[in-house]
């Protein structure tokens, strides 16, 4: 074989090696890039924002390959809530402050799902870990069970089987340390029985040692205690053994609380702590609490079931995410 033919053969072999190496890289990287514009950018850092990601050619049908980065290439945490294969995915992102555009990467068939709700939300609990490790404290009456669930395999259960005595109060509580001002609480809740004269199942926010009853189940109501029982009733009585989806907005800059049950707006109230004092505009909540039945003394245990609980930051006008420019850019 002459020199010319050797060069041709060598060149073809080199080209083949380069082509093979490139193909291997494509299999382990994310060749797809999609620009995402952010309408109504917020100055709140780590704001949890919903995004409906529609399927693009080259994506994995289960969306497990999607990743999000800012303009500097820094990863933006995300959580994929649910997926309709090869159609769309409901995704939550923790947006950096003042983000106006980000990039979605995709196209790696070997990628594993990198979504992480604990990296996105101020607090998250769907009980699918099968334990209570996300909480900073849980009393002895709190547990995880699989008999009564809203979604998935597990739900939380704060049961009350002892009389309502002060020294047993900590038994019927789950507490999560947070540090947040204006916030949104969402979750699914259900009670098995009501207390003798009060509700079963309380959603609370704490500010140090002061507590705020943001909603309780007997009716949709907000309470505070200043020596007398003050009940801001929403006139929507809860039923036993029924799941309710609750959304609460604590708009502390405007000193107002809003509440919804199953999408029905209950109205708004001036948020007060248990001593009757107003929640100031600059209030920072230190803890989020779920508490089982009070005012119970006999009979079968009362159960406060919880599932899909999230606490996230609140802004009056949320950013809106949408695909920008050409779709499916490679």
C-alpha positions as CSV (number, residue, x, y, z in Angstrom):
1,X,0.0,0.0,0.0
2,X,1.5,3.4,-1.0
3,X,1.8,6.4,1.2
4,X,-1.2,8.2,-0.3
5,X,-3.4,5.2,0.4
6,X,-2.1,4.9,4.0
7,X,-2.9,8.5,4.6
8,X,-6.5,8.0,3.3
9,X,-7.0,4.9,5.4
10,X,-5.6,6.6,8.5
11,X,-7.7,9.7,7.9
12,X,-10.8,7.6,7.6
13,X,-10.0,5.7,10.8
14,X,-9.4,8.9,12.6
15,X,-12.7,10.3,11.4
16,X,-14.5,7.2,12.5
17,X,-12.9,7.4,15.9
18,X,-13.9,11.1,16.3
19,X,-17.5,10.3,15.1
20,X,-17.8,7.4,17.6
21,X,-16.5,9.6,20.4
22,X,-19.0,12.3,19.6
23,X,-21.9,9.8,19.5
24,X,-20.8,8.6,23.0
25,X,-20.8,12.1,24.3
26,X,-24.3,12.8,23.0
27,X,-25.5,9.8,25.0
28,X,-24.1,11.1,28.3
29,X,-24.8,14.8,27.9
30,X,-27.8,17.1,27.4
31,X,-27.8,18.3,23.8
32,X,-31.2,20.0,24.0
33,X,-31.5,23.6,25.3
34,X,-34.7,25.6,25.6
35,X,-34.8,29.2,26.7
36,X,-37.5,30.0,29.3
37,X,-38.7,33.6,29.8
38,X,-39.8,34.9,33.2
39,X,-42.7,37.3,33.2
40,X,-43.2,39.4,36.4
41,X,-39.7,38.7,37.8
42,X,-39.6,38.7,41.6
43,X,-37.0,40.1,44.0
44,X,-37.7,37.2,46.4
45,X,-34.8,34.7,46.3
46,X,-35.7,31.0,46.1
47,X,-39.4,31.8,45.2
48,X,-41.2,28.5,44.5
49,X,-42.9,28.9,41.1
50,X,-45.0,26.5,39.0
51,X,-44.1,25.7,35.4
52,X,-46.0,23.6,32.9
53,X,-43.2,22.0,30.9
54,X,-44.4,20.7,27.5
55,X,-42.7,17.8,25.8
56,X,-40.0,18.7,23.2
57,X,-38.4,16.3,20.6
58,X,-35.4,14.6,22.1
59,X,-36.7,14.6,25.7
60,X,-37.2,11.5,27.7
61,X,-41.0,10.7,27.7
62,X,-40.9,10.8,31.6
63,X,-39.1,14.2,31.7
64,X,-36.4,12.7,34.0
65,X,-33.6,14.3,31.9
66,X,-34.7,17.9,32.4
67,X,-32.4,20.3,34.3
68,X,-32.6,24.1,34.8
69,X,-29.8,26.6,34.9
70,X,-29.6,30.4,35.2
71,X,-27.5,32.7,33.0
72,X,-24.3,31.7,34.8
73,X,-24.9,28.0,34.3
74,X,-25.8,27.6,38.0
75,X,-28.3,24.8,38.7
76,X,-31.8,25.9,39.7
77,X,-33.5,23.3,42.0
78,X,-36.7,21.8,40.7
79,X,-39.3,19.2,41.6
80,X,-41.4,17.3,39.1
81,X,-44.9,17.0,40.7
82,X,-46.5,14.8,38.1
83,X,-46.0,13.8,34.4
84,X,-48.1,12.9,31.5
85,X,-45.7,11.0,29.4
86,X,-44.6,12.6,26.1
87,X,-47.0,15.4,26.8
88,X,-46.2,17.7,29.7
89,X,-44.9,17.8,33.3
90,X,-45.9,20.0,36.2
91,X,-42.7,21.3,37.6
92,X,-41.9,23.6,40.6
93,X,-38.7,25.7,40.6
94,X,-36.9,27.7,43.3
95,X,-36.1,30.8,41.2
96,X,-33.2,33.1,42.1
97,X,-34.2,36.7,42.8
98,X,-34.8,38.9,39.7
99,X,-34.5,36.0,37.2
100,X,-35.7,37.1,33.8
101,X,-34.6,34.1,31.8
102,X,-33.3,30.6,32.4
103,X,-32.5,27.6,30.3
104,X,-33.9,24.1,30.4
105,X,-31.5,21.3,29.5
106,X,-32.7,17.9,28.2
107,X,-31.9,15.1,25.9
108,X,-29.7,12.7,28.0
109,X,-31.3,9.3,27.8
110,X,-29.1,8.0,30.7
111,X,-30.2,10.8,33.1
112,X,-31.8,10.1,36.4
113,X,-34.6,12.2,37.8
114,X,-32.9,15.0,39.7
115,X,-36.1,16.6,41.1
116,X,-36.0,17.3,44.8
117,X,-38.9,18.9,46.7
118,X,-36.8,19.6,49.8
119,X,-34.5,21.8,47.7
120,X,-37.4,23.7,46.3
121,X,-40.0,24.4,49.1
122,X,-39.7,26.1,52.4
123,X,-41.2,22.9,53.8
124,X,-42.5,19.8,52.1
125,X,-44.1,16.6,53.3
126,X,-45.8,13.9,51.3
127,X,-44.9,11.1,53.8
128,X,-43.6,9.0,51.0
129,X,-40.3,8.5,52.8
130,X,-42.3,6.4,55.2
131,X,-41.0,8.4,58.3
132,X,-41.2,11.8,59.9
133,X,-37.6,12.8,59.3
134,X,-38.6,16.1,57.7
135,X,-40.1,17.5,60.9
136,X,-38.0,19.1,63.6
137,X,-40.2,17.6,66.3
138,X,-43.1,15.1,66.4
139,X,-44.9,13.9,69.5
140,X,-45.5,10.3,70.4
141,X,-49.0,10.4,68.9
142,X,-47.7,11.3,65.4
143,X,-47.0,8.6,62.9
144,X,-47.0,7.5,59.3
145,X,-49.7,5.1,58.1
146,X,-50.9,3.6,54.8
147,X,-54.5,2.8,55.5
148,X,-55.9,6.3,54.9
149,X,-54.1,8.3,52.2
150,X,-54.9,11.1,49.8
151,X,-52.2,10.2,47.3
152,X,-49.2,7.8,47.1
153,X,-48.5,5.0,49.6
154,X,-48.4,6.9,52.9
155,X,-50.0,9.8,54.9
156,X,-49.5,11.3,58.3
157,X,-51.6,10.6,61.3
158,X,-51.7,12.6,64.5
159,X,-54.0,10.6,66.8
160,X,-55.2,11.6,70.2
161,X,-55.9,8.8,72.6
162,X,-55.3,10.5,75.9
163,X,-57.4,13.1,77.7
164,X,-56.7,16.7,76.7
165,X,-54.3,17.5,79.5
166,X,-51.6,20.2,79.4
167,X,-48.7,17.8,80.1
168,X,-49.8,15.7,77.1
169,X,-50.0,18.6,74.7
170,X,-46.7,17.8,73.0
171,X,-47.8,14.3,72.2
172,X,-50.2,15.5,69.5
173,X,-48.0,17.9,67.5
174,X,-45.7,17.9,64.5
175,X,-43.4,20.9,64.3
176,X,-41.2,22.1,61.4
177,X,-38.6,24.9,61.8
178,X,-39.0,27.5,59.1
179,X,-37.9,31.1,58.6
180,X,-40.4,32.9,56.4
181,X,-42.4,36.1,56.2
182,X,-45.3,36.1,53.8
183,X,-46.1,32.5,52.9
184,X,-48.5,30.0,51.5
185,X,-49.6,26.8,53.2
186,X,-51.2,24.0,51.1
187,X,-52.1,20.5,51.9
188,X,-54.8,17.8,52.2
189,X,-56.4,17.2,55.6
190,X,-59.0,14.9,57.1
191,X,-60.3,14.2,60.6
192,X,-62.1,11.2,62.0
193,X,-63.9,12.8,65.0
194,X,-64.3,16.3,66.4
195,X,-63.4,17.3,69.9
196,X,-66.1,17.8,72.5
197,X,-66.5,21.6,71.9
198,X,-63.6,22.4,69.5
199,X,-62.2,21.0,66.3
200,X,-59.9,18.2,65.4
201,X,-56.9,19.2,63.5
202,X,-55.2,22.6,63.8
203,X,-52.9,24.3,61.4
204,X,-50.6,26.8,63.2
205,X,-47.8,29.2,62.6
206,X,-45.5,30.2,65.5
207,X,-43.4,33.3,66.0
208,X,-41.0,32.3,68.7
209,X,-43.3,31.5,71.6
210,X,-46.4,33.2,70.2
211,X,-48.9,31.1,68.2
212,X,-51.3,31.8,65.4
213,X,-54.3,29.4,64.7
214,X,-54.5,29.9,60.9
215,X,-57.2,27.3,60.4
216,X,-58.9,24.4,62.2
217,X,-61.3,21.7,61.3
218,X,-64.8,21.8,62.7
219,X,-65.7,24.6,60.4
220,X,-63.4,26.6,58.1
221,X,-62.4,29.1,60.7
222,X,-59.5,31.2,62.0
223,X,-59.0,31.5,65.8
224,X,-57.1,33.5,68.4
225,X,-57.4,33.4,72.1
226,X,-57.2,36.5,74.3
227,X,-58.9,35.2,77.4
228,X,-62.1,34.6,75.5
229,X,-62.7,32.3,72.6
230,X,-62.5,34.5,69.5
231,X,-63.6,32.6,66.4
232,X,-63.7,34.1,62.9
233,X,-66.0,31.6,61.4
234,X,-66.2,31.1,57.7
235,X,-69.5,29.2,58.1
236,X,-68.2,26.1,56.3
237,X,-68.4,23.1,58.5
238,X,-66.0,20.3,57.9
239,X,-67.3,16.7,57.8
240,X,-65.6,13.7,59.4
241,X,-63.8,11.1,57.2
242,X,-63.5,13.5,54.3
243,X,-60.4,14.8,52.6
244,X,-60.2,18.6,52.2
245,X,-57.6,20.5,50.2
246,X,-56.6,23.7,52.0
247,X,-54.7,26.7,50.8
248,X,-53.8,29.6,53.2
249,X,-52.1,32.8,52.2
250,X,-50.4,34.8,55.0
251,X,-50.0,38.2,53.4
252,X,-48.2,39.8,56.3
253,X,-47.1,43.0,54.5
254,X,-50.8,43.8,54.2
255,X,-51.7,42.2,57.6
256,X,-54.3,39.9,56.0
257,X,-54.9,36.2,55.7
258,X,-56.8,34.4,52.9
259,X,-58.1,30.9,53.0
260,X,-59.6,28.4,50.5
261,X,-61.0,24.9,51.0
262,X,-61.4,22.7,47.9
263,X,-61.0,25.8,45.8
264,X,-63.8,27.7,47.6
265,X,-62.7,31.0,48.9
266,X,-63.5,31.4,52.6
267,X,-62.7,35.0,52.8
268,X,-60.0,37.0,54.6
269,X,-59.2,37.9,58.2
270,X,-56.8,40.0,60.1
271,X,-54.2,37.6,61.4
272,X,-53.7,37.5,65.1
273,X,-51.6,35.5,67.5
274,X,-53.1,33.5,70.4
275,X,-52.8,36.5,72.8
276,X,-54.9,38.6,70.5
277,X,-52.1,40.7,69.2
278,X,-51.9,41.5,65.5
279,X,-49.4,39.9,63.2
280,X,-47.1,42.8,62.3
281,X,-46.1,43.5,58.7
282,X,-42.5,42.4,59.3
283,X,-43.5,39.1,61.0
284,X,-41.1,36.3,60.4
285,X,-42.6,32.9,61.3
286,X,-40.2,30.5,62.9
287,X,-42.3,27.3,63.0
288,X,-45.1,25.5,61.2
289,X,-47.2,23.2,63.2
290,X,-49.9,20.5,62.8
291,X,-51.8,19.6,66.0
292,X,-54.3,16.9,66.7
293,X,-57.7,17.2,68.5
294,X,-58.2,19.2,71.6
295,X,-61.1,19.1,74.1
296,X,-61.2,15.3,74.0
297,X,-61.6,13.1,77.1
298,X,-63.0,9.7,76.2
299,X,-64.1,7.4,73.5
300,X,-62.2,6.3,70.4
301,X,-59.0,8.0,69.4
302,X,-59.3,11.1,67.2
303,X,-57.2,11.1,64.0
304,X,-55.9,14.1,62.1
305,X,-54.7,12.8,58.8
306,X,-52.4,14.9,56.6
307,X,-50.9,14.5,53.1
308,X,-49.1,16.6,50.4
309,X,-48.2,19.4,52.8
310,X,-46.2,22.4,51.4
311,X,-45.1,25.7,52.8
312,X,-43.8,28.2,50.3
313,X,-43.0,31.9,50.0
314,X,-45.7,34.3,48.9
315,X,-45.6,37.3,46.6
316,X,-48.8,39.1,45.4
317,X,-47.9,38.8,41.7
318,X,-46.1,35.5,40.8
319,X,-43.6,35.1,38.0
320,X,-44.9,33.3,34.9
321,X,-42.6,30.9,33.0
322,X,-43.0,30.2,29.3
323,X,-40.9,28.8,26.5
324,X,-39.0,31.6,24.6
325,X,-37.7,31.6,21.1
326,X,-37.3,28.5,18.9
327,X,-38.5,25.3,20.7
328,X,-36.4,22.2,20.7
329,X,-33.1,24.0,20.0
330,X,-30.1,21.6,19.9
